[in-house]
């Protein structure tokens, strides 16, 4: 800490070391070292300035951490509102797709209307097939019920159930497509799929626009505050250390981490996540040309350091390829494998397994270009 401390410490150290060995202390011990001189007023002033600067920086770091946590709490509240709106959007999408699925199943049942026994109805058959689609009953159970209520052959029943399963599979695929789609893409996907009314398409598109507008406003505000932090930390000379201070980090509000099973780093886990996260964030980042995305791979504490380092490198290298393919040029990304060296704090009461799960992840961190 002190620039001019060595001139005082060296002779004192010599005296202490020699004096503790049990060997008689030479009478003229100071003859072998430089003569001790008092510090000049200028040197004393420089030392005092260094101490004051260190204490000020230490106080700033403590205040910065407290401010970061308080600021994040406010943004988390806004994030929760965005997530709530997205959840409502998902429920509306599910409702529209279920309506479409039921319509398609009804059409299939209408084609076998003549085979339905007089004691039963098309509605009953549709309800049975809906239960098959939703996994409420097994195929065997459905087959027995349909055989009881229709004159269909075994082959005819199997064909009807197979068509129902195909409709359900298509419904699930549509839900996945719509989840990360823009309002314009939502309209195109549903028109191409067919079976959805114009009013339902319009309702979904308008709701999607409202949710996107809300999320964009949140992303812009969060990125603005994160950028202000980067500027502040650079000016203070306290840019992020090797491991993140998770409590106050804003980066996770912009892009959530991706978590993995043991020994895994599958590309499938990244593609959907990246498309959902960066569809709206990419245009926001275009306003911050001096900011890059740093991908940080992490592993849990099991395994050797070398194995975990290799695994954590894959956990940032794989998603970087996706980001470069879909959104960014090479100068906008970089990566680092943290191995198991940056574990998240273990919450009291959680098991080792739960803690390990949180540490098998990839973080998306925003930094200034080097």
N, C-alpha and C positions, 0 to 999 in steps of 0.2 A: 504494500500500500504506500509506504513512504519511500520517496526517491532517494533521500539522503540518510538511510538507516545503516547501511553496511559498514560505513566508516566507524560507527560506534559499536556495532555488534561483533565484528571480527576480533578485536583485542579482548573483549569480555569473554568470548567463546573460548579463546586460547587459554585464558586464565582458569576458566571453569573446568575444561577438559583436563588440563595438566594437573590441576589441583585435586582432581578426583581419582587419579591413578595410583596414589600411594607413593609415587616417586617424589623425592624432595623438590620443592618448587625452586627454580633458579632465582637467585637474588635479583638479577636484572632482567626480568621477563619481558619488559616492554622494549628492550633494545632491539628485538627482532621484528618489530612491526612498525608501521608508519606511526609517526607521532599523532596523538589524538588532538584534533583541533575543534574548537567550537564551531557550530554552524553559523553561517552568515545570516543576517536578517532576511536577505532575499531567499535563501534556502529554507529557512523556517517558514516564511510566508508561502513558498511553493508547496511545502508539505502540508500546511494548514489548508490550503486550497484543495489539495488532493483529497484530504480527509473529508472536507465539507462536500466536495463533489460526490464522493462515494456514499456518504450518508444521505445526500439529496436523492441520488439514484436509487438507493435502497428504499427510501420512503416512497418514491415514485412507483417502484415495482409493487410495493404493498398496496398502494392506492390503485394502481392499474389493475391488479388482480380483483380487488373489491368492485371497481367500476365495471370490469368485464362481466362479472357474475350478475350484477344488478342490471346491466344493459341486456344481457342475454335473457334474463327472466322476462323482461318486457317483450322481447321479440318472440319468446316461446309462446306467450299468450296469443300473439298475432298468428303464429304458425299453427296453433291449435284451431283457430277459426278457419284458416285455409284448409286444414285437414278435415275439419267438420264439413265444409262445403264440398270437398272432394268425395267424402263418404256419401253425402246426399246424392251427388252426381252418380256414384257407383250404384246406389240403390235404385235410382231412376232408370239407369241403363239395364240393370238386372230385371226390373219390372217390364220394360219394353221387350227385352229378349225373351222373357218367359211368355209374354203375350204372343210373340211371334212363334215360339216353339209350340204352344198349345194350338195355334191356328194351323200349323203344318201337320200336327198329329191328327187334328180333326179332319183335315183333308184326306189323310191316309185312311182313317176310320170310315169316312164317307164312301170310299171306294169299295169297302167290304160290307156296306149296309145290308145288302141282301143276305149275307151270311150270318147276320146277328139273329139270335133266337127271339121269338115274340115276347118272351118273359124278361128280356133284357133290353138295353138301349145303347145308342151310340155314346151317350154321355158316360155310361158306366165303363165302356171300353176305353174311352179317352182318359178317364180317371185312373184306370189300371196302368195305362201306358205312361201317364205322367209320373206315377209312383216308381215305375221302372227307371225313367229318366232321372229322377231325383235320388235314386238309390234307396228308396224306402222299402222296396220289396225286391227279391231276387228274380232272375229270369225264370227259374223253375216255378216259383210261385205265380208269376205273371202268366206263364204258359198254362198252368192248371186252371187259373181263373178264366182265361180267354177261351180255353177249350170247353169250359162249362157253359159259357154264355154265347158261343158262336158255333157254327157248323164247319168252321175252318179245319183243314187237315193239319197235321203236325208241321208240315212244310210251310203251309200258309201262316200258321201262328208264328213260326220262327222268322219268317220273312217280315211280318208286321213288327215283331220285336226288334229285328235288325234295323229296320227303317227308323224306328224310334231312337235307337242308340246312335244312329248316324245323325239324326236331327239334333240330339243332345251334344254330340261331339262338335258339330258345326256351331251350336250355340256357345259353347265354351271357347271355341276359336274366335268367334266374333267378339266376345267379351274381352278377350286378351288384346285383340286388335284395337278396340275402341278405347281401352284404358290409357294408352299413350298417344292417342290421335288428336290432331288439331280439330277445331270445329268444322273446317272444310272437309277434312278427311272423314270425320264422323258421317257427314251427309253422303259422301261418295261410297263409303263402305256399306252403309245400310241400303242405299239405292241399288247397289250391285247385288247385295244378298237377297233383296226382295222380301216380301212378307211383312213389311213394316209400313204403317200408314204414313201419309205425308205429315199429318198433324203430330205424330209421335217423333218423326225425324226432326221436325221444326223445334219441338219442345226440347229434345236432346241437344240440338245445335245451339239454341239460345242459352240453355243452362251451361253448356260447355264454355261459351264465350264469357259468361259472367264469372265462372270459376277461374278461367285463365286470366281474366283481368285482375281479379283479386290476388291470384298467386304472383303475377308479374309485379304488382305493386309491392308485395312482400319481398320478393327477390331483389328488387331495386333498392328498397330501403335497407335490407340486410347487407347487400353488397356495398352500399355506400358507407355504412358504418364499419364494415370489415376493412374497407380501403382506408378509412380514416385511422383505424388502428394500425395498419401497416405503416402509414406515414409517420404516426406518432412514435411507434416502436423503433423505426429507422432513425428518426431524429434523436431519440434517447440512447441509441446504440444498444438496444435490448431486444433485437429481433428474436423470433422464436428459437428456443433451445432445441437440443436433439429430440427430446420427448415433449409432447404437447401437454399444455395445461387444459385438460378436458373440461373442467368446470365452467370456464368462461369462453370456450371456443364457439365462434359463430359459423365456422365452415360446415359443421354438421347440419346446421339449419338450411344451408343451401343445397348440399348433397349429402344424403345419409350414407353411413358406411355400408359396405357389403360384408356379410358374414358367411362363414364356410363351415362345412363338416370337416372332421379331422383329415389332414393330408390332401384336401381338395383345393382346386383353384380353377374350376370349370368356367369356360368362356360363356356358357349359357347363363350363368349367374350374373354376368355383367351386362349383356346386350340389352335386355328389357330395362334393367335398372338405369343404365346410362341414357337410353332413349327417353325414359320418363323424366329423368333429372335434368337433362341438358336441352330438351326441346324448347323450353321457355327461358332457361338460363343463358344459353348461347348468345342471343342478341343483347342481353344485359352485359355480359362479359366483353362484348365488342366495344363498349364505352371505356373499358379499362385495358388499354393495349399494353400497359407495362406489367400486367398481372398474368401469371401462369397458373396452371393446375398442377400441383405436385401430388402424385399418387404414392401413398405410403403403405407398404405391405407389412402385416404383423402376423405373428404366430403365438401360440400359447407356450407355456414353459416346458412342455414335454419335448423330448427329442434333443439331439445334440445341437450345439450352437451352429455348426456347419450346415446341418440338415435344415434347421429352422431358417437360416439365412437364405439358403437356396429356395425354400418354399415361399418365404416372404418376398423374394425377388420376383417369383412367378406371379404372385398376387398383385404386384403393381405392373409388371410387364404385359400381362394378358389384357387388362382393361385399357392400358395405354394404346394398344393396337386398335381397340374398338373406338376409342376417342379420336384417334388420328384418322381412322377410316370414315367416321361419321361427322366429325365436327371441327377438328383443329389441325393447324399446321404443326410441324415438329417443334417450332420454337415456342409453342404455347404449353408444352407439357414437359415434365421430368418426373423421375421416380426414385424411390429409395426403399430398400428392404430393411426393416427395423429388427428382424429376427424376433426374439422374445424379450428384447431389451427395453421395450416401452409398454409394459402391461398397464391396463386401466386399474385404478384403485379398486380393491376388492371390497364390496359392500358387506358390512357385518351381517351375518346370518345366511349369506349365499354359499352354496356348495362350491367345491373346487371345479366341478363340471360346468356349472353356470358361469363361473369366472373365466374358464378356458374358452367357452363359447364366445364371450365378448371380446376376447383377444385374438381370435382367428378372423381377421377382418382386413379390409382395404379402406383407408381413409382418403378422402379427396380434400386436399388442403390448398388454399389460395395464397400465393406469395408473389413478391416482386421478382422480376427477372434479375438474374445475377449480374 
